[in-house]
Each structure stands twice: as C-alpha cells, then as structure tokens.
Amino acid sequence: MLTSLQNPLIKQIRSLHRAKGRREIGLFLIEGTHLIEAACAAERAIATVCCTEAWQTQYPVLWEQIARWAQRIEVVSAEVLRAIATTTEPDGIVATLERIATPAPKFTHLGLVLETIQDPGNLGTMIRTVAAVGAEGLLLSPDSVDLDHPKVVRASAGAWFQVPMATHADLPTALQRYQQQGFQVVATLPTAKDSFWDIDLRKPTLLLLGNEGAGLSPELTAIADQTIRIPIHPGVESLNVAIAAALILYEAKRQRKENL
C-alpha cells in the first residue's frame, strides 16, 4: 500500500490537477466509481488506478474489470487518495488516462460550437447536455478550458466518453465550411431580435455560444446566419451558458419532434 505523499507516482498524479502537468506528462485524471465505469465501458486504456482498500472490497467485480484494462494498479491510504483527488470527498478511486485526441464530430444535423469557455463545470455540463439531447458533438475554441480538465470530465457525468468533441484552431473557417454544406449557424446574443423559439431549428444547425462574461467575438458573430436571444424577465442577469445551451438544444429537438 502506498502511504507517502512523496512517492513519485503520487507526485505525478497530483501534477495532473494543472494544465501544465497534463501537457508535460500526457495524461489526465478521472475520479470516482461512475467515471471509472464509463471509461471501462468505452474500452479506454487506463494508465494507472489508485484506490483504497475499502473501495476494493466494496466493488470486487469492477476491480476485476479494471485489472484487465489498467497498466498499473496501486492500493493507497485514504490520506493519499484525498491528496491526489480534486474533490473534497473522493469515493475511493482515481485513475489516469492517456491524453489522446477524442473523435472529432462529423455534423449532419445538430451540433454545438463554443468560443472561449472558461468554466470547467459549464463545459462538462454542456458535454452532458449534448449527449442527453442526442446532438452530434461539439467544437471548442483553443482559448477555452481544457477538454480533459478534471472538473470538465467530472461534470460530464460520464458523457465525456460518449460525445465526439474537439478543439479547433480555426472556428471561423470550420463554420464557413459547414455553411457551404447547407448548415445554418445560429449565434446567441442578448441584443438579438428573435427569441430562440421563434426561428426554424429543424434544418441542419450549429448553435454558437460564447464566453461566460464577454459573449461571442465580433468575428464569429459576423459569420452567423441568425442571432437569437433567450427572453429574461427585467432585472434578472443573463442565464448561465450551460443553461442557455440546454434550452436551445432541447428546443431544436422539440421542433424536430424527435423521440429521446
């Protein structure tokens, strides 16, 4: 059992809390039983698993499954587990995975495009919503939070392993190419004339949302075929970007009368 916080493996895993550590080592961190199950279901190779004896006893079947997928397994003390986890009350297991590119989305009817999203909880929630609504994935600008930030993965509630998503270095060019294929690009703006339920979302659509504070850049706004807003009662601040994305994606689903 590993009990020392000075162990080289423990130091390496703790470094994955930061973007610099993830880039230098080429690994990222997932935490909790549910995400471990999702990684195994997606047949993702696991570099290292660290768990407590109590977790090992509680999940014997999953433990045997992990043994087939993980390159290295270590039982650690509860103190060490708390140190390598990013949550305040970890449930007894963390793992590291290789930072390989996730499958890029191939849009044919509905997708999400995000610019300069900074909050990992927001991004993880939108990944989960994309999966829930049956959209085809998302594209992200390179100045956004890392797709494999621990809180992004955690907030996705396992959908991270299901949704095609990628960071794209040139969103304007990508959007224009989809427009040439018949997509409409719909941007969310607080000053837009039309409400999100007033436009036709049945045609192939890419929904464009921007930074939590600053919104969309003028460059991407100019590319949009249509702009929409979410009506808000006077005196109330704008909705969280993740909530806005969910409302519009489900409106597109409703208009298409698609069953979930």
C-alpha positions as CSV (number, residue, x, y, z in Angstrom):
1,M,0.0,0.0,0.0
2,L,1.2,3.5,-0.9
3,T,1.1,5.8,2.2
4,S,3.6,8.5,1.4
5,L,2.7,11.8,-0.4
6,Q,6.3,11.9,-1.5
7,N,6.0,8.8,-3.6
8,P,7.0,9.7,-7.3
9,L,3.7,8.2,-8.7
10,I,1.7,10.3,-6.2
11,K,3.6,13.4,-7.1
12,Q,2.9,12.7,-10.8
13,I,-0.8,12.2,-10.3
14,R,-1.1,15.4,-8.2
15,S,0.6,17.4,-11.0
16,L,-2.3,16.4,-13.3
17,H,-4.5,18.9,-11.4
18,R,-2.8,21.6,-13.5
19,A,-2.8,22.1,-17.3
20,K,1.0,22.2,-17.3
21,G,1.3,18.8,-15.7
22,R,-1.3,17.3,-18.1
23,R,0.6,18.7,-21.1
24,E,4.1,17.6,-19.9
25,I,3.1,14.1,-18.8
26,G,0.5,13.4,-21.5
27,L,-2.1,12.0,-19.0
28,F,-5.3,13.3,-17.4
29,L,-7.2,12.4,-14.3
30,I,-10.6,10.9,-13.8
31,E,-12.2,10.4,-10.4
32,G,-14.9,8.3,-8.9
33,T,-16.6,5.0,-9.5
34,H,-19.0,6.2,-12.1
35,L,-16.3,7.7,-14.3
36,I,-14.2,4.6,-14.0
37,E,-17.2,2.5,-15.1
38,A,-17.7,4.9,-18.1
39,A,-14.1,4.6,-19.1
40,C,-14.2,0.8,-19.0
41,A,-17.5,0.8,-20.9
42,A,-15.8,2.9,-23.6
43,E,-12.9,0.5,-23.6
44,R,-10.4,3.3,-22.8
45,A,-7.0,2.1,-21.8
46,I,-6.2,3.1,-18.2
47,A,-2.6,4.0,-17.3
48,T,-2.9,3.9,-13.5
49,V,-5.5,3.2,-11.0
50,C,-5.2,4.2,-7.3
51,C,-7.9,3.1,-4.9
52,T,-8.3,2.4,-1.2
53,E,-8.8,-1.0,0.4
54,A,-12.3,-0.1,1.3
55,W,-13.1,0.7,-2.3
56,Q,-11.5,-2.6,-3.5
57,T,-13.7,-4.5,-1.0
58,Q,-16.9,-2.7,-2.0
59,Y,-16.5,-3.1,-5.8
60,P,-15.0,-6.6,-6.4
61,V,-16.5,-7.0,-9.9
62,L,-15.4,-3.6,-11.1
63,W,-12.0,-4.3,-9.5
64,E,-11.6,-7.4,-11.6
65,Q,-12.6,-5.5,-14.8
66,I,-10.1,-2.7,-14.0
67,A,-7.4,-5.3,-13.7
68,R,-7.9,-6.2,-17.3
69,W,-7.7,-2.5,-18.5
70,A,-5.2,-0.8,-16.3
71,Q,-1.4,-0.9,-16.9
72,R,-0.8,-0.3,-13.2
73,I,-2.9,-0.6,-10.1
74,E,-2.0,0.7,-6.6
75,V,-3.8,0.4,-3.3
76,V,-3.3,3.6,-1.4
77,S,-4.2,5.0,2.0
78,A,-7.2,7.2,2.4
79,E,-4.9,10.2,3.1
80,V,-3.1,9.6,-0.2
81,L,-6.3,9.2,-2.1
82,R,-7.6,12.6,-0.7
83,A,-4.3,14.2,-1.8
84,I,-4.5,13.0,-5.4
85,A,-8.2,13.7,-5.9
86,T,-9.6,17.1,-6.8
87,T,-12.8,16.5,-4.9
88,T,-13.2,17.2,-1.2
89,E,-14.8,13.8,-0.5
90,P,-13.5,11.3,-3.0
91,D,-15.3,8.0,-3.1
92,G,-12.1,5.9,-3.0
93,I,-10.7,5.7,-6.6
94,V,-8.9,7.8,-9.2
95,A,-7.3,6.8,-12.5
96,T,-5.1,8.4,-15.1
97,L,-5.7,8.0,-18.9
98,E,-3.5,8.9,-21.8
99,R,-4.3,12.3,-23.4
100,I,-5.3,11.1,-26.9
101,A,-7.5,13.2,-29.2
102,T,-11.2,12.5,-28.8
103,P,-13.1,11.7,-32.1
104,A,-13.8,15.0,-33.9
105,P,-17.6,15.5,-34.5
106,K,-19.0,15.0,-38.0
107,F,-22.1,17.1,-38.0
108,T,-25.0,16.2,-40.2
109,H,-28.0,17.8,-38.4
110,L,-27.2,19.4,-35.0
111,G,-24.0,20.4,-33.1
112,L,-22.7,22.9,-30.6
113,V,-19.8,25.3,-31.2
114,L,-18.2,27.1,-28.2
115,E,-15.9,30.0,-28.0
116,T,-13.6,30.9,-25.1
117,I,-15.5,28.8,-22.4
118,Q,-13.5,29.2,-19.2
119,D,-15.5,27.5,-16.5
120,P,-14.9,23.7,-16.5
121,G,-18.2,23.0,-14.8
122,N,-20.0,24.8,-17.6
123,L,-18.2,22.8,-20.3
124,G,-18.7,19.5,-18.6
125,T,-22.4,20.2,-18.2
126,M,-22.7,21.1,-21.9
127,I,-21.0,17.9,-22.9
128,R,-23.6,16.1,-20.8
129,T,-26.4,18.0,-22.4
130,V,-25.1,17.3,-25.9
131,A,-25.2,13.6,-25.1
132,A,-28.7,13.8,-23.4
133,V,-30.3,15.6,-26.4
134,G,-28.7,13.4,-29.0
135,A,-26.7,16.1,-30.7
136,E,-23.7,15.1,-32.7
137,G,-20.9,16.7,-30.7
138,L,-19.1,19.9,-30.1
139,L,-16.3,22.1,-31.3
140,L,-14.3,24.3,-28.9
141,S,-12.0,27.2,-29.5
142,P,-8.4,26.7,-28.4
143,D,-8.5,29.5,-25.8
144,S,-11.1,27.6,-23.8
145,V,-10.6,25.4,-20.7
146,D,-9.0,22.0,-21.5
147,L,-11.5,19.3,-22.6
148,D,-9.8,16.9,-20.1
149,H,-9.7,19.3,-17.1
150,P,-10.7,17.1,-14.2
151,K,-13.8,19.1,-13.4
152,V,-14.9,19.0,-17.1
153,V,-14.7,15.3,-17.1
154,R,-16.4,15.1,-13.7
155,A,-19.2,17.5,-14.6
156,S,-20.0,15.5,-17.8
157,A,-21.1,12.6,-15.6
158,G,-19.7,10.0,-17.9
159,A,-20.9,11.6,-21.1
160,W,-17.3,12.7,-21.8
161,F,-16.6,9.2,-23.1
162,Q,-19.6,9.3,-25.4
163,V,-19.6,12.7,-27.1
164,P,-17.4,13.4,-30.2
165,M,-15.6,16.7,-29.4
166,A,-12.5,18.5,-30.4
167,T,-10.7,21.8,-30.1
168,H,-10.5,23.5,-33.4
169,A,-7.8,26.1,-34.1
170,D,-9.8,28.0,-36.7
171,L,-13.5,28.1,-35.8
172,P,-14.4,30.8,-38.4
173,T,-13.1,28.6,-41.2
174,A,-14.8,25.5,-39.8
175,L,-18.2,27.3,-39.6
176,Q,-17.9,28.6,-43.1
177,R,-17.3,25.2,-44.4
178,Y,-20.4,23.8,-42.7
179,Q,-22.4,26.8,-44.1
180,Q,-21.2,25.7,-47.6
181,Q,-22.7,22.3,-46.8
182,G,-26.1,23.8,-46.0
183,F,-25.8,24.4,-42.3
184,Q,-27.2,27.4,-40.6
185,V,-25.0,29.0,-37.9
186,V,-27.2,30.3,-35.1
187,A,-25.5,32.6,-32.6
188,T,-26.8,33.6,-29.1
189,L,-26.8,37.3,-28.4
190,P,-28.6,39.3,-25.7
191,T,-29.4,42.0,-28.2
192,A,-30.9,39.7,-30.8
193,K,-34.4,40.5,-32.1
194,D,-35.7,36.9,-32.3
195,S,-36.3,34.6,-29.4
196,F,-34.8,31.1,-29.6
197,W,-38.3,29.6,-30.1
198,D,-39.1,31.9,-33.0
199,I,-36.7,30.5,-35.6
200,D,-36.6,27.3,-37.5
201,L,-34.2,24.9,-35.9
202,R,-35.3,21.9,-38.0
203,K,-32.7,22.4,-40.7
204,P,-29.1,21.4,-40.1
205,T,-27.9,23.8,-37.4
206,L,-24.8,24.7,-35.5
207,L,-25.5,26.5,-32.3
208,L,-22.8,29.1,-31.4
209,L,-22.3,30.2,-27.8
210,G,-19.5,32.4,-26.3
211,N,-17.6,33.2,-23.2
212,E,-19.5,33.4,-19.9
213,G,-18.8,37.1,-19.4
214,A,-17.9,38.6,-22.8
215,G,-20.1,36.5,-25.0
216,L,-19.2,35.9,-28.7
217,S,-16.4,37.7,-30.5
218,P,-17.4,40.1,-33.3
219,E,-15.6,37.8,-35.8
220,L,-17.8,34.8,-35.0
221,T,-20.9,36.8,-34.6
222,A,-20.5,38.2,-38.1
223,I,-20.4,34.7,-39.6
224,A,-23.8,33.7,-38.0
225,D,-26.8,33.3,-40.3
226,Q,-29.2,34.2,-37.5
227,T,-28.9,35.5,-34.0
228,I,-31.2,34.6,-31.1
229,R,-31.8,35.5,-27.5
230,I,-33.4,33.9,-24.5
231,P,-36.1,36.1,-23.1
232,I,-35.4,37.1,-19.5
233,H,-37.5,39.0,-17.0
234,P,-36.4,42.6,-16.4
235,G,-33.8,42.9,-13.7
236,V,-32.5,39.4,-14.0
237,E,-29.0,38.7,-15.2
238,S,-28.4,36.5,-18.2
239,L,-28.5,32.8,-17.8
240,N,-25.5,30.6,-17.3
241,V,-24.1,29.5,-20.7
242,A,-24.7,25.8,-19.9
243,I,-28.4,26.5,-19.1
244,A,-28.7,28.5,-22.3
245,A,-27.2,25.7,-24.4
246,A,-29.6,23.2,-22.9
247,L,-32.7,25.4,-23.5
248,I,-31.9,25.9,-27.2
249,L,-30.7,22.3,-27.9
250,Y,-34.0,20.9,-26.5
251,E,-36.0,23.5,-28.5
252,A,-34.3,22.1,-31.6
253,K,-35.2,18.6,-30.5
254,R,-38.8,19.7,-29.8
255,Q,-39.2,21.3,-33.2
256,R,-37.9,18.2,-35.0
257,K,-40.3,16.1,-32.9
258,E,-37.5,13.6,-32.3
259,N,-38.0,11.0,-29.6
260,L,-35.4,10.6,-27.0
